[in-house]
Amino acid sequence: MDLAAPPHPAPPRVLTVAGSDSGGGAGIQADLKAMLALGVHGMSVLTAVTAQNSLGVHGAWELPAEAVRAQFRAVVDDIGVQAVKTGMLSSAATAATVADLLAGLDPAVPVVVDPVAVSKHGDALLRAEAVEVVRTRLLPLATVATPNLDEVTWLTGIVVTDEEGMRAAARAVLGHGPRWVLVKGGHLPDTEQAVDLLSDGRAEHWYRAPRHGNRHTHGTGCTLASALASYLALGDDVPTAVGRAKEYVRGAIAAGFPLGAGIGPVDHGWRARAH
């Protein structure tokens, strides 16, 4: 080994601010797996610990604000970040703490806000009093917000049943300040295609893909937001990053596997296993 050889340069650094999933399918664990698969260095700020498996969330314990703040400062002040993704924030206090921290970042650092409200199994991950904080303090800091249709209703009161409703939802979410919104239409009744809408209020980008019959989709939302943050850190513009993130998630869903007695996870390493 040549000890005089220069060290390899660090890859882009992406920070996830989210809760943990002890089953490894969603949350911090999914975020870091996706980031590794896409060639960035993942770092984490843990907001809550959950006892979770393929059947649901069996308990959740929020970390104190000082722990969230200390993790963030330790990473950002020493290592630095090229993108940030937020996930489970649990309470109004945690959401406000995270909003304060993100407000101090360089405005050039892209922030992906995944307004996680309910788990795949229907378990609440965001308290009702926290929704207003997310709406008024976190969304204005977002480069891209990535709500699914249930989260759109939480944030805006709009119930989406078709593509025109997705347009109305995008306008309503954009009214709270994010630069872009990706309205995820996976819960639309159309069984043939999964349809998502990306909008900045001026341009619309529709992403359509055949639905997969695989039921093992735990972690889909976390994975998409993390992939999007990763591609933004790698230098893509928002529409390109969304397209590449969706292609990665499409493969991960197709390769999702059974785990335990319930809903298994998407496969974050599908590309490595495909070769």
Order of alpha helices (4+ residues) and beta strands (2+ residues): beta-alpha-beta-beta-beta-alpha-beta-alpha-beta-alpha-beta-alpha-alpha-beta-beta-beta-alpha-alpha-alpha
